[in-house]
Structures are given as structure tokens and as C-alpha cells.
Amino acid sequence: MGTLHPLSGEQARYEHEVELPGGRLRVYASEQQFATLDYKVLEMADNNLHIPNIRYMSYTPDVHVGVGTCIGTTAVWSEKGGYVSPSIVGSDIGCGMRVHLTPLHKRDLQDVELRRKLVRKIERHLPMEAHARGAFSDIRLEHIVRKGLHGLPGKYLPDSYTPRKSTALSHVESSRFAFDESVLDDIPDATWHRSHRQLGTLGGGNHFAEIQTIEIDEAQRATAEAWGLFDGQVIVMIHSGSRAWGGAVSQSATAGFGRAMRELGLGTADPRLLFAPLDHPEGQRYLHLMYSALNYAVVNRHLIAYAIREAFRDVFGTKCELPTLYDLMHNYAWSEQHDGLGELFVHRKGTTRALPAGHPDNPKPYRSTGHPALIPGSMGTASYLMVGLPGGADNYYSICHGAGRVRSRSATKRLVTVEEFAGAMKIGTPEEIVVNHHSLESILDESPQAYKNVDEIIDSVTGAGLAAVVAKCKPLAAIKGSK
């Protein structure tokens, strides 16, 4: 399906342009990865390219089939005449990554039993059940969805009283998304109740918190040190999203966008692909609700980190602080300025924004270096801290968001044994990656064998000149939630 347009230059080995009936798709992947792409991802791209007025669409190397749109998609419209698509945002609105630094070295966690003790402490502070009230019942949800991190009581911003050292509000992609709050009037009481009970929980699927140790890439040592990193440092990486709140927003969009598309005579070959003009009432309603879900998501990750901080202090003493390195999203849509192109509306579904040094959209602490781009691997494999490069402008500064699934959950359970999973996690050895689940069988569908090789994904991103590796992160312990 489609016609391949060869590109020239060294980086062309990692860039491919495919002419489809609906338009042109750019794919960032090595030749080997490109050759193994599922036919379905091109079919889904063609459906997306049939949305009116689309000006650009690309896939990152971790691309895989999703609902309506593949995970690993960047899609761009001009603000004027633009469209918004819940399908190109994804159902877990605001899903993203967060990393906190610790003062610890990997030798401080060399003992497997100490890692187990830390994991047990994390379970004590971090609600594991999706509907557990947990430790955050004193937080008012309406403040969270309206004000983001600024809606939290002061006790949940432990470094806010030392502005020179504070990272809670400054070291994030955005601490608050403003929107028309009148859209909240139609949110059912049940959604408010369920979302409040889920605040500060990981959720199921590929969401996690992981304790890792880093190896700095020598070529980016100056950047790493500017970020406060050192070789062997222990860090905490968190992956979660907007939980029940974002799910409710996505579900409500299905009916509303369906009506709008019928009224406007819009549609593609895929009935699950939803979209509407940006200036349509349904498009506007979704936008404002989506921003409320982005507020929820960043606070959710913050509270997970807060609970983990308390566990670290239980084990290593009250002087053990966990400042924020960065928090960012990989499921969202918003307006961006790009040189010479005017105001654009950019969707990212399973792609990460990676801005280079000097870009004006970097948060103030990262103006001179570029912000950290946080890329998780699969359970038991490496993750990466990266920084955007100027060449990323060709892809609107989008890079991968992880490894990307290579087989479904059901197929993984059929094809991968518990013994193979245990081997990947080094169970029973001094290098064991400690997991909070007592039965590996219960999380078998999240084994490394379910995902693409993250090192090969990163190789494609660096080979294409989109971003550079600052540090490689190796897991010491993993905490998985439940649905």
C-alpha cells in the first residue's frame, strides 16, 4: 500500500516517505524496522490523512496499531481551518512520564533485600488499588482539574517553600492548563467520585513506577551535569495518565463527535476515527475538557512521586529528597508556534516533544540545555533520558514515547512463558529487578517480550538526528499498579 519516496543523505537511512491515497506519511525508523511494519499501520495512516486540511503526519519507530490512530503518531493542522481528533489524542489523555532524582548511588541499593524493603514501603504509601481512597482524600478534585499543580495543598509541594531550589512547579512541561471551566458543569457526579478515588494511583497496563540507575553518555556529559545527574545515580521514573477523568472525557467525546460528523458529512473508512473542526462547538467542548484531563494527569504523576518520596524517606532518612527532573506528556493536542509556519495545532499520540537548547518553549530551567525527554523501555529493559536536537524541527520536535508493543496482550500470554519473563527480570540473582507483584504470571502481558527492542528504537531516533541520548537508565525495581 502506498509509494515509497527515497530520501537522500546519511539520515535518510532512518527516514522514509510513503505516498498514500490520502497524502504523504513520513516514517522515522531504521530500514530493518521499516520493513517489519504491519500493513495495518499504513492503512490507519491513510484514514488519518483523509481528515480535511491535514498538513503533516509522521510515525516514530515505536509505532503500533491503536484505536482509530496508531500509537506513535504526530499530526499537524494550521489553527485556521484546523481539526481536533480524540482518536489522535488517545483515550488516556495526558498520559506521560515523570522522573525524580535522588542523592543515592546504585551501591546504596546493591542489596536485593533492601530493594525489597523499599518496594514494600512504596506499596504502603502509594495506593495500589484503582479505587482505593489512599492518602489523598484531603485534596479537592475540582481544584486539581481547574488549576493543575497549583490546586494542591501546600503540604504536597514539599519544596515550594524554598523557591531557589523548588522544582515542583518549574521542572514540568506545564503546571497548569487554562480552559473554559463551564464545561465541567456537565460532568456526572459518578465521574467526580471515581476520579477522586483514583487520584495518585498508577493504573494498570503499561503504567509503572521504576527505580533505576543511570549511565551518562559521554558526548552529553555537560548536559547531564547541568541537569544534576551523576554516574550511578538512582532515579525514579513514573508512567501514568489521567485515569478515570480522562477516560470519561474520551468516552463522552465518542457520542458528541459522532453526531457532529454526521451533521457535517465527515468520515473515513474507519468509523472509530473521530474528528471535528477546531471551531465547531463539539471540537471546542472536547478541547476544554481535554485540558482539564491534562491538569489531572500531571497532578496524578506528582502525587505518585510524592508517595514514593515518603517511602524513600522511611528507608533512607528524612533528609532524602527527590527533586523533579521533568514531567511531560505523550498523549495530547495543543497550539504551537513553529518558525515561519504560523500558529499550528499539533496532535501527539504516543510521541514525546523533545526541544533543543535555546528553543523558547523550553521551561526556564532548561532554556540553555533543552529539556529532558523521558523515554521508558519495557519492564526489565533500559529506559533513556534524551535531549532534542535542532534537526527535530523536521518532525515538529516529536520523538518516540517508548519501545512500542510488538504483540498483543493475549498473544504475549500464549507465546511467552513465566520462566522466560523471570529470566529477563534476573529473578534469583543479585541483579534481580524486584517487582511488587508476587506472581509474574499476573503481569506476563507486560514482559519485555511483548515489546520492540528499545535500544533499536533509540538508535532510529538518534540516527535520524531528532534527539541525543543523555543517559541510559537500568532498572533496579519496578512497581506495577492495578486497574
C-alpha positions as CSV (number, residue, x, y, z in Angstrom):
1,M,0.0,0.0,0.0
2,G,1.5,3.4,-1.0
3,T,4.5,4.5,-2.9
4,L,7.9,4.9,-1.1
5,H,9.8,8.1,-1.9
6,P,13.6,7.7,-1.3
7,L,15.3,10.4,0.7
8,S,19.0,11.4,0.3
9,G,21.7,11.9,2.9
10,E,23.1,9.8,5.8
11,Q,20.0,10.4,7.9
12,A,17.8,9.0,5.1
13,R,18.5,5.5,6.3
14,Y,16.2,6.4,9.2
15,E,13.6,8.4,7.3
16,H,11.0,7.1,4.8
17,E,8.3,9.0,2.9
18,V,5.3,7.0,1.8
19,E,2.7,8.4,-0.7
20,L,-0.7,7.0,0.3
21,P,-4.1,7.7,-1.4
22,G,-4.9,10.3,1.4
23,G,-1.5,12.0,1.3
24,R,2.1,11.7,2.3
25,L,3.3,9.9,5.5
26,R,6.8,10.3,7.0
27,V,8.2,7.3,9.0
28,Y,11.2,7.6,11.2
29,A,12.7,4.1,11.5
30,S,15.7,2.1,10.5
31,E,15.4,0.2,7.3
32,Q,15.0,-3.0,9.3
33,Q,12.3,-1.6,11.5
34,F,10.5,0.0,8.5
35,A,10.5,-3.4,6.7
36,T,8.7,-5.1,9.6
37,L,5.8,-2.5,9.9
38,D,2.4,-4.0,10.0
39,Y,0.3,-3.3,6.9
40,K,-2.4,-2.1,9.2
41,V,-0.3,1.0,10.3
42,L,-0.3,2.3,6.7
43,E,-4.0,1.6,6.4
44,M,-4.6,3.6,9.5
45,A,-2.3,6.4,8.4
46,D,-4.3,6.7,5.1
47,N,-7.5,7.1,7.1
48,N,-6.0,9.8,9.2
49,L,-4.6,11.6,6.1
50,H,-8.2,11.8,4.8
51,I,-9.1,14.2,7.6
52,P,-9.5,17.6,5.8
53,N,-6.7,20.2,5.8
54,I,-4.1,18.0,7.4
55,R,-0.7,19.4,6.6
56,Y,1.7,16.8,8.1
57,M,1.7,13.3,9.6
58,S,4.5,11.1,10.8
59,Y,5.2,7.9,12.7
60,T,8.0,7.3,15.2
61,P,9.8,3.9,15.2
62,D,7.8,2.6,18.1
63,V,4.6,2.9,16.1
64,H,1.9,0.2,16.6
65,V,-1.8,-0.2,15.9
66,G,-4.2,1.7,18.2
67,V,-7.9,2.6,18.1
68,G,-8.6,4.9,15.1
69,T,-5.0,6.1,15.1
70,C,-1.6,4.4,15.7
71,I,0.4,5.0,18.8
72,G,3.5,6.8,17.6
73,T,1.6,9.5,15.5
74,T,2.3,13.2,15.1
75,A,-0.4,15.0,13.1
76,V,-0.4,18.8,12.4
77,W,-3.0,21.3,11.2
78,S,-3.0,25.1,10.9
79,E,-5.0,26.7,13.6
80,K,-7.2,28.3,10.9
81,G,-9.3,25.6,9.3
82,G,-7.8,23.0,11.6
83,Y,-9.3,19.9,13.1
84,V,-9.1,18.2,16.5
85,S,-9.4,14.4,16.9
86,P,-9.9,12.5,20.1
87,S,-8.6,9.5,18.2
88,I,-5.2,11.2,17.6
89,V,-5.0,12.2,21.3
90,G,-5.8,8.8,22.7
91,S,-8.1,7.6,25.4
92,D,-5.6,8.1,28.2
93,I,-5.4,11.9,27.8
94,G,-2.2,13.4,29.3
95,C,-0.5,10.1,29.7
96,G,3.1,10.8,30.2
97,M,6.4,10.4,32.1
98,R,8.0,11.9,35.2
99,V,11.5,11.5,36.6
100,H,12.7,12.4,40.1
101,L,16.4,12.5,41.2
102,T,17.7,11.0,44.4
103,P,21.1,11.6,46.1
104,L,21.7,7.9,46.2
105,H,24.2,5.8,44.2
106,K,23.4,2.3,42.9
107,R,25.7,0.8,45.5
108,D,23.3,2.2,48.1
109,L,20.7,-0.2,46.7
110,Q,23.0,-3.1,45.9
111,D,21.4,-5.4,48.4
112,V,18.3,-7.2,47.0
113,E,16.7,-7.3,50.4
114,L,17.0,-3.6,50.8
115,R,15.3,-3.1,47.4
116,R,12.5,-5.4,48.5
117,K,12.1,-3.3,51.7
118,L,11.9,-0.1,49.7
119,V,9.3,-1.6,47.4
120,R,7.2,-2.7,50.4
121,K,7.4,0.8,51.8
122,I,6.3,2.3,48.4
123,E,3.3,-0.1,48.5
124,R,2.4,1.2,52.0
125,H,2.4,4.9,50.8
126,L,1.2,4.5,47.2
127,P,-2.4,3.3,46.7
128,M,-2.3,0.1,44.6
129,E,-5.9,-0.5,44.0
130,A,-7.6,1.6,41.3
131,H,-10.5,2.7,43.6
132,A,-8.6,3.0,46.9
133,R,-9.1,6.3,48.6
134,G,-5.5,6.2,49.8
135,A,-3.7,9.1,51.4
136,F,-5.1,11.9,49.2
137,S,-8.7,12.2,50.4
138,D,-8.0,15.8,51.6
139,I,-7.4,17.1,48.1
140,R,-10.3,18.8,46.4
141,L,-10.6,17.4,42.9
142,E,-12.3,20.5,41.5
143,H,-9.1,22.5,42.4
144,I,-7.0,19.9,40.6
145,V,-8.8,19.8,37.3
146,R,-9.1,23.6,37.3
147,K,-5.6,24.6,38.4
148,G,-3.4,21.6,37.9
149,L,-0.4,21.6,40.3
150,H,-1.4,25.0,41.6
151,G,-4.6,23.4,43.0
152,L,-2.7,21.2,45.5
153,P,-2.5,22.0,49.2
154,G,1.0,23.2,50.2
155,K,2.0,20.0,52.0
156,Y,2.0,18.2,48.7
157,L,4.6,20.6,47.3
158,P,7.4,19.8,49.7
159,D,10.0,22.1,48.1
160,S,7.7,25.1,47.4
161,Y,8.9,27.0,50.5
162,T,12.5,27.2,49.1
163,P,12.0,29.0,45.7
164,R,15.6,28.8,44.7
165,K,15.6,25.0,45.0
166,S,12.0,24.4,44.1
167,T,11.3,22.0,41.2
168,A,7.7,21.0,41.8
169,L,6.2,23.8,39.6
170,S,9.1,24.8,37.4
171,H,10.5,21.5,36.1
172,V,7.4,20.4,34.2
173,E,6.1,20.8,30.7
174,S,3.2,22.7,32.1
175,S,2.0,23.1,35.7
176,R,-1.5,24.4,34.7
177,F,-3.6,24.3,31.5
178,A,-6.2,27.1,31.4
179,F,-9.6,26.4,29.8
180,D,-13.3,27.4,29.9
181,E,-14.4,25.9,33.2
182,S,-18.1,25.9,32.4
183,V,-17.6,22.6,30.6
184,L,-17.2,21.0,34.0
185,D,-20.8,21.6,34.8
186,D,-21.9,18.6,32.7
187,I,-19.5,16.1,34.3
188,P,-21.6,13.4,36.2
189,D,-21.2,13.0,39.9
190,A,-20.1,9.4,39.5
191,T,-17.1,10.6,37.4
192,W,-16.1,13.1,40.0
193,H,-16.4,10.4,42.7
194,R,-14.5,7.7,40.8
195,S,-11.8,10.1,39.6
196,H,-11.2,11.4,43.2
197,R,-10.7,7.9,44.5
198,Q,-8.2,7.2,41.7
199,L,-6.1,10.3,42.2
200,G,-2.5,9.3,42.9
201,T,-2.7,5.8,41.5
202,L,-0.7,4.2,38.7
203,G,-3.4,2.3,37.0
204,G,-2.9,-1.0,35.1
205,G,-1.5,-1.9,31.7
206,N,1.9,-0.5,30.9
207,H,1.8,2.1,33.7
208,F,4.6,1.8,36.3
209,A,7.0,3.4,38.7
210,E,10.5,2.2,38.4
211,I,13.7,2.7,40.4
212,Q,16.6,3.0,38.1
213,T,20.3,3.7,38.0
214,I,21.9,5.8,35.2
215,E,24.9,5.7,32.9
216,I,25.7,9.1,31.4
217,D,26.6,9.3,27.7
218,E,30.0,10.9,27.5
219,A,29.1,13.0,24.5
220,Q,26.3,14.7,26.6
221,R,28.1,14.8,29.9
222,A,27.9,18.6,30.1
223,T,24.1,18.5,29.6
224,A,23.8,15.7,32.2
225,E,25.7,17.6,34.8
226,A,23.7,20.7,34.1
227,W,20.6,18.6,34.8
228,G,22.0,17.4,38.1
229,L,22.9,13.9,37.0
230,F,25.9,11.8,38.0
231,D,27.1,8.3,37.0
232,G,25.4,5.6,39.1
233,Q,22.7,7.9,40.4
234,V,19.5,6.4,41.5
235,I,16.4,7.9,39.9
236,V,12.6,7.3,39.9
237,M,10.7,7.1,36.6
238,I,6.9,7.2,36.6
239,H,4.5,6.4,33.8
240,S,0.8,7.2,34.2
241,G,-2.1,9.4,33.0
242,S,-5.5,10.9,33.7
243,R,-7.2,7.7,35.0
244,A,-11.0,7.8,35.2
245,W,-11.2,11.5,34.5
246,G,-9.5,11.2,31.1
247,G,-11.4,8.1,30.3
248,A,-14.7,9.8,30.9
249,V,-13.7,12.7,28.7
250,S,-12.8,10.3,25.9
251,Q,-16.0,8.3,26.3
252,S,-18.2,11.4,26.2
253,A,-16.4,12.6,23.0
254,T,-17.5,9.4,21.1
255,A,-21.2,10.3,21.1
256,G,-20.6,14.0,20.6
257,F,-18.2,13.7,17.7
258,G,-20.3,11.0,16.1
259,R,-23.2,13.5,15.9
260,A,-21.1,16.3,14.7
261,M,-19.5,14.2,11.9
262,R,-22.9,13.1,10.7
263,E,-24.2,16.6,10.7
264,L,-21.1,17.8,8.7
265,G,-20.9,14.9,6.4
266,L,-17.5,13.9,7.6
267,G,-16.0,10.4,7.9
268,T,-13.4,7.9,6.7
269,A,-13.2,4.2,6.1
270,D,-12.7,3.7,9.8
271,P,-15.8,4.6,11.8
272,R,-13.7,4.7,15.0
273,L,-11.7,7.6,13.7
274,L,-13.3,10.7,15.3
275,F,-12.6,14.3,14.3
276,A,-14.3,17.7,14.0
277,P,-13.3,21.3,13.1
278,L,-11.5,23.2,15.8
279,D,-14.1,25.9,15.8
280,H,-17.1,23.5,15.9
281,P,-18.9,23.5,19.3
282,E,-18.1,19.9,19.8
283,G,-14.4,20.5,19.0
284,Q,-14.3,23.3,21.5
285,R,-16.0,21.4,24.2
286,Y,-13.6,18.5,23.8
287,L,-10.6,20.8,23.8
288,H,-11.5,22.4,27.1
289,L,-12.3,19.0,28.7
290,M,-9.0,17.6,27.4
291,Y,-7.1,20.4,29.1
292,S,-8.9,19.6,32.4
293,A,-7.6,16.0,31.9
294,L,-4.1,17.2,31.3
295,N,-4.3,19.0,34.6
296,Y,-5.4,15.8,36.3
297,A,-2.7,13.8,34.7
298,V,0.3,16.0,35.8
299,V,-1.1,16.1,39.3
300,N,-1.6,12.3,39.3
301,R,2.0,11.7,38.5
302,H,3.1,14.3,41.0
303,L,1.2,12.6,43.8
304,I,2.6,9.2,42.8
305,A,6.1,10.7,43.2
306,Y,5.1,12.3,46.5
307,A,4.1,8.9,47.9
308,I,7.4,7.4,46.6
309,R,9.3,10.2,48.2
310,E,7.8,9.4,51.6
311,A,8.9,5.7,51.1
312,F,12.4,6.7,50.4
313,R,12.5,8.9,53.5
314,D,11.2,6.0,55.6
315,V,14.2,3.9,54.4
316,F,17.0,6.4,53.9
317,G,16.0,9.2,56.4
318,T,14.1,12.4,56.3
319,K,17.0,14.3,54.6
320,C,16.5,12.2,51.4
321,E,14.8,14.5,48.9
322,L,13.6,13.7,45.4
323,P,13.6,16.8,43.3
324,T,11.8,16.8,40.0
325,L,13.9,16.3,36.9
326,Y,11.0,16.7,34.5
327,D,7.4,15.8,33.7
328,L,6.0,15.6,30.2
329,M,3.1,14.1,28.2
330,H,2.8,11.9,25.2
331,N,-1.0,11.9,24.6
332,Y,-2.4,15.4,23.9
333,A,-3.1,18.2,21.3
334,W,-2.4,21.9,21.6
335,S,-1.2,25.0,19.8
336,E,2.4,25.6,18.9
337,Q,4.5,28.2,17.1
338,H,6.9,26.9,14.5
339,D,9.3,29.2,12.6
340,G,7.8,30.6,9.5
341,L,4.7,28.3,9.7
342,G,2.5,30.4,12.0
343,E,0.1,29.0,14.7
344,L,-0.2,25.3,14.3
345,F,-2.4,22.7,16.1
346,V,-0.3,19.6,16.9
347,H,-1.5,16.2,18.0
348,R,0.8,13.7,19.6
349,K,-0.4,10.2,20.3
350,G,2.4,8.2,21.8
351,T,5.1,10.7,20.8
352,T,7.2,12.9,23.0
353,R,8.1,16.5,22.4
354,A,11.9,17.0,22.5
355,L,13.0,20.6,22.3
356,P,16.7,21.5,21.6
357,A,18.8,24.0,23.6
358,G,17.7,27.6,23.0
359,H,14.2,26.9,21.9
360,P,11.9,29.5,23.5
361,D,9.3,26.9,24.6
362,N,11.7,25.2,27.0
363,P,10.9,25.9,30.6
364,K,13.2,28.5,32.1
365,P,15.5,25.9,33.9
366,Y,16.2,24.2,30.6
367,R,16.5,27.1,28.2
368,S,20.2,26.7,27.8
369,T,20.3,22.9,27.5
370,G,16.9,21.7,26.2
371,H,14.6,19.9,28.4
372,P,14.8,16.2,29.4
373,A,12.9,13.9,27.0
374,L,11.9,10.8,29.1
375,I,11.7,7.6,27.2
376,P,10.8,4.4,29.0
377,G,11.7,0.9,27.9
378,S,9.8,-2.2,28.7
379,M,9.8,-3.9,32.1
380,G,13.3,-5.3,32.7
381,T,15.0,-3.3,29.9
382,A,16.7,0.1,29.7
383,S,15.0,3.4,29.6
384,Y,16.5,6.7,28.3
385,L,16.9,10.3,29.1
386,M,17.3,12.3,25.9
387,V,17.5,15.8,24.7
388,G,16.2,17.3,21.4
389,L,18.4,18.4,18.6
390,P,17.8,21.2,16.0
391,G,17.1,18.5,13.4
392,G,14.0,17.6,15.2
393,A,12.3,20.6,13.7
394,D,11.7,18.4,10.6
395,N,9.3,16.3,12.7
396,Y,7.9,19.2,14.8
397,Y,10.2,18.1,17.6
398,S,8.5,14.8,18.1
399,I,10.3,11.6,19.0
400,C,9.3,8.2,20.3
401,H,7.5,7.6,23.6
402,G,8.8,4.2,24.4
403,A,9.5,0.8,22.9
404,G,6.1,0.1,21.4
405,R,4.3,-3.2,21.5
406,V,5.2,-5.9,19.1
407,R,2.5,-8.3,20.1
408,S,-0.9,-8.1,21.8
409,R,-1.5,-8.9,25.4
410,S,-3.3,-12.1,24.5
411,A,-0.6,-13.2,22.1
412,T,2.1,-12.5,24.7
413,K,0.3,-14.7,27.2
414,R,0.2,-17.5,24.6
415,L,3.8,-17.2,23.4
416,V,5.8,-16.1,26.4
417,T,6.4,-18.4,29.4
418,V,6.7,-17.2,33.0
419,E,10.2,-18.7,33.0
420,E,11.3,-16.5,30.1
421,F,9.8,-13.5,31.9
422,A,11.7,-14.4,35.1
423,G,14.9,-14.7,33.2
424,A,14.5,-11.2,31.8
425,M,13.9,-9.9,35.3
426,K,17.0,-11.8,36.6
427,I,14.9,-13.4,39.3
428,G,17.0,-15.2,41.9
429,T,20.3,-13.4,41.1
430,P,22.0,-10.5,42.9
431,E,20.9,-8.3,39.9
432,E,17.2,-9.2,40.3
433,I,14.8,-6.5,39.3
434,V,12.5,-6.5,42.2
435,V,8.8,-6.4,41.4
436,N,5.9,-5.7,43.8
437,H,3.7,-8.4,42.3
438,H,4.1,-11.7,43.9
439,S,3.1,-13.6,40.7
440,L,4.9,-12.8,37.5
441,E,2.0,-14.6,35.7
442,S,-0.4,-11.8,36.6
443,I,1.7,-9.2,34.7
444,L,3.0,-11.5,31.9
445,D,1.5,-9.4,29.2
446,E,3.9,-6.6,30.2
447,S,7.0,-8.7,29.9
448,P,9.9,-7.4,27.7
449,Q,9.0,-10.0,25.1
450,A,5.7,-8.1,24.4
451,Y,7.7,-5.0,23.2
452,K,10.1,-3.9,20.5
453,N,13.8,-3.6,21.3
454,V,14.0,-0.2,22.9
455,D,17.7,0.1,22.0
456,E,16.9,-0.2,18.3
457,I,14.1,2.4,18.7
458,I,16.5,4.9,20.3
459,D,19.1,4.1,17.5
460,S,16.5,5.2,14.9
461,V,15.8,8.4,16.8
462,T,19.4,9.3,17.1
463,G,20.2,8.2,13.6
464,A,17.6,10.5,12.2
465,G,19.1,13.4,14.1
466,L,16.0,14.1,16.1
467,A,17.5,13.8,19.6
468,A,20.6,12.6,21.5
469,V,21.0,10.2,24.5
470,V,22.0,12.0,27.7
471,A,21.8,8.9,30.0
472,K,20.8,5.2,29.8
473,C,18.7,4.1,32.8
474,K,18.8,0.5,34.1
475,P,16.1,-0.9,36.3
476,L,16.6,-1.9,39.9
477,A,12.9,-2.3,41.0
478,A,9.5,-2.0,39.3
479,I,6.1,-1.1,40.9
480,K,3.0,-2.0,38.9
481,G,-0.5,-0.9,39.8
482,S,-3.8,-2.5,39.1
483,K,-6.8,-1.5,37.1
